[in-house]
Amino acid sequence: MVVSILHRATGVALSFAGLGILVWWLFALDSAEDYAKFESFVGWTAFQVPWVKLILIGISWSFFQHLLSGIRHLVMDTGAAFELGLNKTFAILTIVGLVLLTALLWFYLLGVAK
C-alpha cells in the first residue's frame, strides 16, 4: 500500500518538478544571460550548493521510485504477483532497488565511486 501511494506521490512530484524545470528552460531561451543562469543552476556548479544537491537527490529518488513501482504495477496488471507474500516481497524489492539505484547514481555523480 505504501509503495502504491509513493508511486502516485512521486508521479505528482516529478510532474511539478519537471514542469518547473521545463518552463524555466523555455523562458531561459529568451536571452544568453538567462540561459547562462539556467545552465549554472542545473549544470555541474549546482553540485556545490547543498540545498540544490538535496533537491536533485530527491528528484532522482522520486524518479527511481516511480520507475520501479511502475514496473511493479505493470507486472500486477498482467495478473501476476497478487498473492500477499509475493506482493509484499515485490514492494520491499522496490524500496531496496530505489535506494540502491539512487545511491549508485549519486556515488557516480559525486565521484565517490572512482
Accessible surface in RSA format (square Angstrom, percent):
REM  Atomic radii and reference values for relative SASA: ProtOr
REM  Chains: A
REM  Algorithm: Lee & Richards
REM  Probe-radius: 1.40
REM  Slices: 20
REM RES _ NUM      All-atoms   Total-Side   Main-Chain    Non-polar    All polar
REM                ABS   REL    ABS   REL    ABS   REL    ABS   REL    ABS   REL
RES MET A   1   176.07  91.2 139.05  92.0  37.01  88.1 110.39  93.9  65.68  87.0
RES VAL A   2   103.10  67.8 101.33  91.7   1.77   4.3 101.77  88.4   1.34   3.6
RES VAL A   3     7.35   4.8   7.26   6.6   0.09   0.2   7.26   6.3   0.09   0.2
RES SER A   4    24.77  20.9  24.77  33.1   0.00   0.0  12.73  27.1  12.05  16.9
RES ILE A   5    99.48  56.6  98.69  73.5   0.79   1.9  99.05  71.3   0.43   1.2
RES LEU A   6    47.13  26.2  47.13  33.7   0.00   0.0  47.13  33.1   0.00   0.0
RES HIS A   7    33.09  18.1  33.09  23.0   0.00   0.0  13.24  13.6  19.85  23.1
RES ARG A   8   151.73  63.7 144.42  73.6   7.30  17.4  70.53  96.4  81.20  49.2
RES ALA A   9    53.81  49.5  40.88  63.1  12.93  29.4  49.47  69.7   4.34  11.5
RES THR A  10     4.84   3.4   4.42   4.5   0.42   1.0   4.84   6.5   0.00   0.0
RES GLY A  11    15.48  19.1   0.00   N/A  15.48  19.1  13.32  36.6   2.16   4.8
RES VAL A  12    85.51  56.3  82.07  74.3   3.44   8.3  84.88  73.8   0.63   1.7
RES ALA A  13    48.13  44.2  38.42  59.3   9.71  22.1  45.70  64.4   2.43   6.4
RES LEU A  14    39.91  22.2  33.50  24.0   6.41  16.1  33.83  23.8   6.08  16.4
RES SER A  15    71.27  60.2  56.66  75.6  14.61  33.7  38.75  82.5  32.52  45.6
RES PHE A  16   142.14  71.1 134.23  83.1   7.91  20.6 134.73  81.7   7.41  21.2
RES ALA A  17    30.75  28.3  17.12  26.4  13.63  31.0  29.71  41.8   1.04   2.8
RES GLY A  18    37.64  46.4   0.00   N/A  37.64  46.4  32.85  90.2   4.79  10.7
RES LEU A  19   102.19  56.9  97.46  69.7   4.73  11.9  99.94  70.2   2.25   6.1
RES GLY A  20    40.08  49.4   0.00   N/A  40.08  49.4  34.54  94.8   5.54  12.4
RES ILE A  21    69.08  39.3  68.36  50.9   0.72   1.7  68.75  49.5   0.33   0.9
RES LEU A  22    86.50  48.2  83.09  59.4   3.41   8.6  86.23  60.6   0.27   0.7
RES VAL A  23    60.85  40.0  60.85  55.1   0.00   0.0  60.85  52.9   0.00   0.0
RES TRP A  24    95.61  38.4  91.75  44.4   3.87   9.1  76.65  40.9  18.96  30.8
RES TRP A  25    90.72  36.4  90.72  43.9   0.00   0.0  83.27  44.4   7.45  12.1
RES LEU A  26    95.37  53.1  82.56  59.1  12.81  32.2  82.88  58.2  12.49  33.6
RES PHE A  27   144.01  72.0 137.93  85.4   6.08  15.8 140.66  85.3   3.36   9.6
RES ALA A  28     1.96   1.8   0.37   0.6   1.58   3.6   1.90   2.7   0.06   0.2
RES LEU A  29    96.53  53.8  67.92  48.6  28.61  71.9  70.03  49.2  26.50  71.3
RES ASP A  30   125.38  87.8  92.82  92.4  32.57  77.0  21.78  51.2 103.61 103.3
RES SER A  31    47.02  39.7  37.07  49.5   9.95  22.9  43.15  91.9   3.87   5.4
RES ALA A  32    89.53  82.3  69.41 107.1  20.11  45.8  76.88 108.3  12.65  33.5
RES GLU A  33   118.38  68.0 108.59  82.2   9.79  23.3  44.69  86.4  73.70  60.2
RES ASP A  34    55.72  39.0  53.95  53.7   1.77   4.2  10.69  25.1  45.03  44.9
RES TYR A  35    71.36  33.3  71.36  40.6   0.00   0.0  40.23  30.2  31.13  38.4
RES ALA A  36    57.01  52.4  49.99  77.1   7.02  16.0  52.81  74.4   4.20  11.1
RES LYS A  37   118.73  57.9 113.34  69.5   5.39  12.8  74.00  66.6  44.73  47.6
RES PHE A  38    16.27   8.1  16.27  10.1   0.00   0.0  16.27   9.9   0.00   0.0
RES GLU A  39    97.23  55.8  92.48  70.0   4.75  11.3  27.60  53.4  69.64  56.9
RES SER A  40    58.92  49.8  48.88  65.2  10.04  23.1  38.08  81.1  20.84  29.2
RES PHE A  41    66.87  33.5  61.28  38.0   5.59  14.6  66.63  40.4   0.24   0.7
RES VAL A  42    63.06  41.5  50.05  45.3  13.00  31.3  51.42  44.7  11.63  31.5
RES GLY A  43    28.66  35.3   0.00   N/A  28.66  35.3  27.95  76.7   0.71   1.6
RES TRP A  44   163.58  65.6 156.35  75.7   7.23  17.0 126.51  67.5  37.07  60.1
RES THR A  45    83.14  59.1  77.33  78.4   5.81  13.8  78.03 104.8   5.10   7.7
RES ALA A  46     3.03   2.8   0.00   0.0   3.03   6.9   3.03   4.3   0.00   0.0
RES PHE A  47    27.38  13.7  23.99  14.9   3.39   8.8  23.99  14.5   3.39   9.7
RES GLN A  48   142.48  79.7 117.13  85.6  25.35  60.4  43.32  92.2  99.16  75.2
RES VAL A  49    56.27  37.0  55.21  50.0   1.06   2.6  56.27  48.9   0.00   0.0
RES PRO A  50   102.45  74.7  95.54  87.1   6.90  25.1  97.76  80.7   4.69  29.1
RES TRP A  51   147.55  59.2 143.75  69.6   3.80   8.9 128.87  68.7  18.68  30.3
RES VAL A  52     3.32   2.2   3.32   3.0   0.00   0.0   3.32   2.9   0.00   0.0
RES LYS A  53    57.27  27.9  57.27  35.1   0.00   0.0  14.00  12.6  43.27  46.1
RES LEU A  54   127.05  70.8 123.02  88.0   4.02  10.1 123.95  87.1   3.09   8.3
RES ILE A  55    84.07  47.8  77.09  57.4   6.97  16.8  83.16  59.9   0.91   2.5
RES LEU A  56    39.49  22.0  37.30  26.7   2.19   5.5  37.30  26.2   2.19   5.9
RES ILE A  57    55.11  31.4  55.11  41.1   0.00   0.0  55.11  39.7   0.00   0.0
RES GLY A  58    32.06  39.5   0.00   N/A  32.06  39.5  31.17  85.5   0.89   2.0
RES ILE A  59    48.99  27.9  47.37  35.3   1.62   3.9  48.53  34.9   0.46   1.2
RES SER A  60    12.18  10.3   9.12  12.2   3.06   7.0  12.11  25.8   0.07   0.1
RES TRP A  61    82.27  33.0  82.27  39.8   0.00   0.0  73.05  38.9   9.22  15.0
RES SER A  62    12.61  10.7  12.61  16.8   0.00   0.0   0.95   2.0  11.66  16.3
RES PHE A  63   100.52  50.3 100.30  62.1   0.21   0.6 100.30  60.8   0.21   0.6
RES PHE A  64    28.18  14.1  28.18  17.5   0.00   0.0  28.18  17.1   0.00   0.0
RES GLN A  65     0.00   0.0   0.00   0.0   0.00   0.0   0.00   0.0   0.00   0.0
RES HIS A  66    55.99  30.6  54.86  38.1   1.13   2.9  31.24  32.2  24.75  28.8
RES LEU A  67    78.18  43.5  70.47  50.4   7.72  19.4  76.70  53.9   1.49   4.0
RES LEU A  68    35.84  20.0  33.44  23.9   2.40   6.0  33.49  23.5   2.35   6.3
RES SER A  69     0.00   0.0   0.00   0.0   0.00   0.0   0.00   0.0   0.00   0.0
RES GLY A  70    24.19  29.8   0.00   N/A  24.19  29.8  18.54  50.9   5.65  12.7
RES ILE A  71    81.16  46.2  79.80  59.4   1.37   3.3  80.37  57.9   0.80   2.2
RES ARG A  72     7.42   3.1   7.42   3.8   0.00   0.0   0.00   0.0   7.42   4.5
RES HIS A  73    44.31  24.2  44.17  30.7   0.14   0.4  27.54  28.4  16.77  19.5
RES LEU A  74   117.87  65.6 115.62  82.7   2.25   5.6 117.28  82.4   0.59   1.6
RES VAL A  75    50.81  33.4  49.39  44.7   1.42   3.4  50.81  44.1   0.00   0.0
RES MET A  76    28.01  14.5  26.54  17.6   1.47   3.5  26.14  22.2   1.87   2.5
RES ASP A  77   119.74  83.9  83.93  83.5  35.81  84.7  26.48  62.3  93.27  93.0
RES THR A  78   106.04  75.4  65.65  66.6  40.39  96.3  68.88  92.5  37.17  56.2
RES GLY A  79    52.09  64.2   0.00   N/A  52.09  64.2  26.93  73.9  25.16  56.4
RES ALA A  80    47.88  44.0  39.76  61.4   8.13  18.5  47.62  67.1   0.27   0.7
RES ALA A  81     5.17   4.8   3.13   4.8   2.04   4.6   3.13   4.4   2.04   5.4
RES PHE A  82   124.76  62.4 104.14  64.5  20.62  53.7 104.44  63.3  20.32  58.1
RES GLU A  83   113.32  65.1 104.64  79.2   8.68  20.7  67.45 130.5  45.87  37.4
RES LEU A  84   129.20  72.0 120.83  86.4   8.37  21.0 121.90  85.6   7.30  19.6
RES GLY A  85    49.76  61.4   0.00   N/A  49.76  61.4  41.01 112.5   8.75  19.6
RES LEU A  86    95.86  53.4  88.45  63.3   7.42  18.6  91.33  64.1   4.54  12.2
RES ASN A  87    28.76  19.8  28.42  27.5   0.34   0.8   4.89  11.8  23.88  23.1
RES LYS A  88   123.14  60.1 120.62  74.0   2.52   6.0  72.79  65.5  50.34  53.6
RES THR A  89    68.15  48.5  66.46  67.4   1.69   4.0  43.04  57.8  25.11  38.0
RES PHE A  90    48.14  24.1  46.98  29.1   1.16   3.0  48.14  29.2   0.00   0.0
RES ALA A  91    15.78  14.5  15.50  23.9   0.28   0.6  15.78  22.2   0.00   0.0
RES ILE A  92   110.75  63.0 109.46  81.5   1.29   3.1 110.72  79.7   0.03   0.1
RES LEU A  93   105.83  58.9 100.10  71.6   5.73  14.4 100.10  70.3   5.73  15.4
RES THR A  94     5.05   3.6   1.45   1.5   3.60   8.6   3.60   4.8   1.45   2.2
RES ILE A  95    62.29  35.4  62.29  46.4   0.00   0.0  62.29  44.9   0.00   0.0
RES VAL A  96    70.79  46.6  67.92  61.5   2.87   6.9  70.60  61.3   0.19   0.5
RES GLY A  97    17.92  22.1   0.00   N/A  17.92  22.1  17.77  48.8   0.15   0.3
RES LEU A  98     1.03   0.6   1.03   0.7   0.00   0.0   1.03   0.7   0.00   0.0
RES VAL A  99    82.21  54.1  79.78  72.2   2.43   5.9  81.28  70.6   0.93   2.5
RES LEU A 100   103.71  57.8 103.68  74.2   0.03   0.1 103.68  72.8   0.03   0.1
RES LEU A 101    65.02  36.2  63.34  45.3   1.68   4.2  63.34  44.5   1.68   4.5
RES THR A 102    12.18   8.7  12.18  12.3   0.00   0.0  12.18  16.4   0.00   0.0
RES ALA A 103    35.60  32.7  27.40  42.3   8.21  18.7  35.05  49.4   0.55   1.5
RES LEU A 104   111.11  61.9 106.33  76.1   4.79  12.0 107.00  75.1   4.11  11.1
RES LEU A 105    59.16  32.9  53.35  38.2   5.81  14.6  58.79  41.3   0.38   1.0
RES TRP A 106    17.27   6.9  17.27   8.4   0.00   0.0  17.27   9.2   0.00   0.0
RES PHE A 107    97.87  49.0  97.87  60.6   0.00   0.0  97.87  59.3   0.00   0.0
RES TYR A 108   161.82  75.6 151.32  86.1  10.50  27.3 103.96  78.1  57.86  71.3
RES LEU A 109    50.26  28.0  33.95  24.3  16.30  41.0  35.32  24.8  14.94  40.2
RES LEU A 110    76.71  42.7  45.66  32.7  31.04  78.0  50.30  35.3  26.40  71.0
RES GLY A 111    25.68  31.7   0.00   N/A  25.68  31.7  12.53  34.4  13.15  29.5
RES VAL A 112    99.92  65.7  71.87  65.1  28.05  67.6  78.58  68.3  21.34  57.9
RES ALA A 113    69.04  63.5  34.28  52.9  34.76  79.1  46.39  65.3  22.65  60.0
RES LYS A 114   217.30 106.0 143.73  88.2  73.57 175.2 119.72 107.8  97.58 103.9
END  Absolute sums over single chains surface
CHAIN  1 A     7788.4       6706.3       1082.0       6132.2       1656.1
END  Absolute sums over all chains
TOTAL          7788.4       6706.3       1082.0       6132.2       1656.1
